[in-house]
Amino acid sequence: MAERTPWSLSGALRGMFTKRTIDDQSWEDLEDALIGADFGPTVTDEIVADLRAKVDRYRTTDPKDLQRMLRELIEERLSRLDSTLKLTDRPAVILVVGVNGVGKTTTIGKFAKFLRNFDRTVVVGAADTFRAAAVEQLATWAERAGAEIVRPQHHGQDPASVAFQTVEKAKREGIEMVIIDTAGRLQTKQGLMDELGKIRRVIEKQSPIAETLLVLDATTGQNGLAQAEAFLEMAGVTGLVLTKLDGSAKGGFVLAVQEKTGIPIKLVGQGEGIGDLTGFTPHVFAQNLVG
């Protein structure tokens, strides 16, 4: 049996952009493709309305013009928020938060590798102390990335004390980057937020927090965003990291989540390998998405 080609936005649009002219069917196909790519109904309606106005203004009937306009519009909307990581402090302390199961631990390992590629020294703090497996997994990824790690001294150690020890080590040894893993699930939402608040206070007594990054699984789309609402409300999130962004089947979620939260995407993970986490560039993303 022939293997099915995965759905992608650029693939869905290809037939539309190779037609001879823009017609009513073109607009229906565009709307269906954007909804299929998880842009969501609101963003889809706005994009289609904007493109209709541009096509009328420039009196074009060439689908290639429509393709270019779509690419430029997505890039322009993605560029409204600054995707630059703010890591000028020394040490630069990065808190990583997110619901369990989104790939938070592996993302931290990949992020450590990303920073090591720029010759930055990195220490990782395993402050998700209630999951022994998470600590071991994080240690494996840190080793692969060439980063140091501060582990809990015993199971269930106060996460804030692990965070404190990690920042303390960085300051003592001149380590440039500190990445702190945090719990993704406790018995209550309030307990989880109280713990994060305590970690923040303990760190800020020693050093400012440069970034608080929320990890989201792109394949879960709007559902994943709903699960992460508590972090968005209470964790002081400064940037988003999207994992499992393979192909462009869920590419629209990138724009939808940024516009819904008002928080910029700063990193994207597009595979399983340790080198598969990259900085987010709106121009490149829009180009790959639309074709």
C-alpha positions in Angstrom: 0.0 0.0 0.0 1.4 3.4 -0.9 2.3 5.6 2.0 0.1 8.7 2.4 1.9 12.1 2.1 1.3 14.1 5.3 -1.1 17.1 4.8 0.6 20.4 4.7 -0.6 24.0 4.1 1.8 24.6 1.2 0.6 21.3 -0.4 -3.1 22.3 0.1 -2.5 25.7 -1.5 -0.4 24.4 -4.4 -3.4 23.7 -6.7 -4.9 27.1 -6.0 -1.7 29.0 -6.8 -1.1 27.2 -10.0 -4.5 28.0 -11.5 -4.8 30.5 -14.2 -6.9 33.0 -12.3 -8.3 33.9 -8.8 -12.0 32.9 -8.7 -14.7 32.2 -6.1 -13.4 28.7 -5.6 -9.9 30.1 -4.8 -11.3 31.9 -1.8 -13.1 28.8 -0.6 -10.0 26.7 -1.0 -7.9 29.3 0.8 -10.3 29.4 3.7 -10.5 25.6 4.0 -6.7 25.4 3.9 -6.1 28.0 6.6 -8.7 26.3 8.9 -7.1 22.9 8.2 -3.7 24.4 9.2 -5.2 25.4 12.6 -5.2 29.2 12.1 -8.6 29.2 13.8 -11.8 30.8 12.5 -11.0 34.4 13.7 -7.5 34.6 12.2 -8.7 32.9 9.1 -11.5 35.3 8.5 -9.2 38.3 9.1 -6.6 37.0 6.7 -9.1 36.2 3.9 -10.8 39.6 4.3 -7.4 41.4 4.2 -6.3 39.5 1.1 -9.6 40.1 -0.7 -9.2 43.9 -0.1 -5.6 43.7 -1.4 -6.6 41.8 -4.5 -9.3 44.3 -5.2 -7.0 47.3 -4.6 -4.3 46.0 -6.9 -6.8 44.6 -9.4 -4.9 41.4 -9.8 -6.2 38.1 -11.0 -2.9 36.3 -10.8 -2.8 33.5 -8.1 1.0 34.1 -7.8 0.2 37.6 -6.5 -2.2 36.1 -3.9 0.5 33.6 -2.8 3.0 36.4 -2.3 0.5 38.6 -0.4 -0.4 35.7 1.9 3.2 35.0 2.7 3.9 38.7 3.4 0.8 39.0 5.5 1.6 36.0 7.7 5.2 37.3 8.1 4.0 40.8 9.0 1.6 39.5 11.6 4.2 37.2 13.1 6.7 40.1 13.3 4.4 42.3 15.5 6.0 40.7 18.6 9.8 40.6 19.2 11.0 37.0 19.0 14.5 37.8 20.2 15.7 36.0 23.3 16.8 38.4 26.0 19.9 36.8 27.4 22.3 39.7 28.1 22.4 39.2 31.9 25.2 37.2 33.4 24.2 34.7 34.5 21.1 34.7 32.2 18.5 32.7 34.1 15.8 31.1 32.1 12.8 29.4 33.8 11.1 26.8 31.7 7.4 26.0 32.5 4.7 23.9 30.9 2.2 21.1 31.4 3.7 17.6 31.7 3.8 15.7 28.5 4.6 18.6 26.1 8.3 17.7 25.8 9.5 20.2 28.4 12.5 18.1 29.6 13.7 17.2 26.1 13.2 20.9 25.1 15.5 22.0 27.9 18.2 19.6 26.7 17.9 20.9 23.1 17.9 24.5 24.4 21.1 23.8 26.3 22.6 22.4 23.1 21.4 25.5 21.2 23.2 27.7 23.6 26.3 25.6 23.6 26.5 25.9 19.8 27.1 29.6 20.5 29.9 28.7 22.9 27.9 29.7 26.0 28.5 27.8 29.2 25.3 26.3 30.6 24.1 24.7 33.8 20.6 23.1 34.1 18.7 23.0 37.4 16.5 19.9 37.9 13.8 21.6 40.0 11.0 19.2 38.9 12.0 17.2 42.0 8.9 15.1 42.4 9.5 13.1 39.3 12.7 11.0 39.6 12.4 10.0 36.0 12.3 13.7 34.9 15.6 14.3 36.8 17.3 11.3 35.1 16.0 12.2 31.7 17.2 15.8 32.2 20.6 14.6 33.3 20.9 12.5 30.1 20.0 15.4 27.9 22.3 17.8 29.7 25.2 15.4 29.3 24.5 15.1 25.5 24.3 18.9 25.3 27.6 19.4 27.1 25.9 21.2 30.0 26.3 20.8 33.7 23.4 19.8 35.9 22.4 20.5 39.5 20.3 17.6 40.8 18.1 17.4 43.9 20.0 16.0 46.8 17.1 13.8 47.8 13.7 12.9 46.3 11.1 15.7 46.8 13.7 18.3 47.8 12.2 21.8 47.8 12.4 22.9 44.1 13.2 26.4 45.1 16.3 25.2 46.9 17.5 23.4 43.8 16.9 26.6 41.8 18.9 28.5 44.4 21.8 26.1 44.3 21.9 26.2 40.5 22.1 30.0 40.3 24.6 30.0 43.1 26.8 27.6 41.2 26.6 29.7 38.0 27.6 32.8 39.9 30.4 31.1 41.7 31.8 29.4 38.6 31.1 32.1 36.1 28.6 30.0 34.1 26.8 32.2 31.6 23.4 30.5 31.1 21.1 28.9 33.7 18.1 26.9 32.7 15.7 25.8 35.4 13.2 23.0 34.9 10.0 23.2 36.9 7.1 20.9 37.7 4.3 20.7 35.2 1.7 19.2 37.5 1.0 19.2 41.2 -2.2 18.2 43.1 -3.7 21.6 42.6 -3.2 24.5 40.1 -2.8 26.9 43.1 -0.1 24.6 44.5 1.8 24.6 41.2 1.6 28.4 40.9 2.7 28.9 44.6 5.7 26.7 43.9 6.6 28.7 40.8 6.2 31.9 42.7 8.6 30.7 45.4 11.2 29.6 42.8 11.0 33.1 41.2 11.4 34.9 44.6 14.4 32.7 45.6 16.1 33.2 42.2 15.5 37.0 42.1 17.2 37.4 45.4 20.4 36.4 43.6 19.9 37.3 39.9 17.1 38.7 37.7 15.2 36.2 35.6 16.0 36.8 31.9 13.2 34.7 30.4 10.3 32.6 31.4 9.6 30.2 28.5 6.3 28.3 28.2 6.6 25.0 26.2 3.6 24.1 24.1 3.0 21.0 22.0 2.0 22.3 18.5 0.2 19.0 17.6 -2.3 19.6 20.4 -3.2 23.1 19.1 -5.9 25.0 20.9 -6.4 22.2 23.4 -2.8 22.5 24.5 -3.2 26.3 24.9 -6.3 25.7 27.1 -4.3 23.4 29.3 -1.5 26.0 29.7 -3.8 28.9 30.6 -2.8 28.9 34.3 0.8 29.4 33.3 -0.1 32.2 31.0 -2.1 33.9 33.8 0.3 33.5 36.7 3.8 32.5 35.7 5.0 35.7 34.1 5.7 34.1 30.7 7.9 36.1 28.4 8.2 33.7 25.4 6.7 30.6 23.9 8.5 27.5 22.7 6.6 25.3 20.2 7.6 21.6 20.1 6.6 19.0 17.5 6.1 21.5 14.7 6.8 18.9 12.0 5.7 20.0 8.6 3.1 22.7 8.3 -0.1 20.7 9.2 -0.4 22.8 12.4 1.6 25.8 11.1 -1.3 28.2 11.6 -1.3 27.5 15.3 2.0 29.5 15.4 0.2 32.7 14.4 -3.0 31.9 16.3 -1.2 31.2 19.6 0.9 34.3 19.4 -2.0 36.6 18.6 -4.3 34.9 21.3 -1.7 35.2 24.1 0.1 38.4 23.1 3.4 36.5 23.8 6.1 36.0 21.2 7.3 32.7 20.0 11.0 32.5 20.6 12.0 28.9 19.9 10.6 26.1 17.7 11.3 22.4 17.8 10.9 20.6 14.5 12.2 17.1 15.2 13.4 14.6 17.7 17.2 15.2 17.5 19.2 17.3 19.9 19.9 19.9 17.2 16.3 20.3 16.2 15.4 23.4 18.3 16.0 26.7 16.6 15.3 30.4 17.1 12.1 31.6 15.6 12.3 33.7 12.4 9.0 35.0 11.0 10.4 35.4 7.4 11.7 31.9 7.2 8.6 30.4 8.8 6.2 32.2 6.5 8.3 31.2 3.5 8.2 27.5 4.5 4.5 27.6 5.5 3.1 29.1 2.3 5.8 28.0 -0.2 
